[in-house]
């Protein structure tokens, strides 16, 4: 059986050879570190990146002649990993691709990655990102999201969220938690302003966005693992 190190070398060589042969993107190796240097166009040119990525993932996020209506893998993946500040965590991106790479593809699929694997990868990236955000620094976020689980679909009116928080006594529970300073290292900065202040805080963390019409949107990278719905979107985790 080949070792993981050997397999990484073989697959890396195949990718570099393919880039050189099909896209005229030769790779050079640093003499000192022996690391392979990513060709300049592959680092900076979006059209080149798109062509190479689609050679790995296929041209569309669905099969058939109209599959492109579901989106293109190069842009679809990034757009579903954006947070409310229009940023993508490199860890989320790598986690999504790593998960997609081990997804079982149909026997007749001609590409290394399948669009369903990419979708599943986004779900896994969401789980990881939510675990990060509700970890040591922001455990109070989980307290806010629990009443919304499977009860909210976004975009939604802010009143829907505030109503559920009121019904569950969420803000009072959050104040009690914040009073135990040893359990909340980074409490909500605007907690004393009530529910609207807390909405402002989670927007500052990139968990939600305020649309122009005042409704609340939650990016997929958080929505999926927090269990909120969205029409036509990637299904939330159970």
Secondary structure, 3 states (H helix, E strand, C coil): CCCHHHHHHHHHHHHHHHHHHHHCCCCEECCCCCCEECCHHHHHCHHHHHHHHHHHHCCCCCCCCCHHHHCCHHHHHHHCCCCCCCCCCHHHHHHHHHHHHCCCCCCCCCCCCCHHHHHHHHHHHHHHHHHHHCCCCCCHHHHHHHCCCCCCECCECHHHHHHHHHHHCHHHHHHHHHHCHHHCCCCCCCHHHCHHHHHHHHHHCCCCEECCCCCEECCHHHHHHHCCECCCCCCCCC
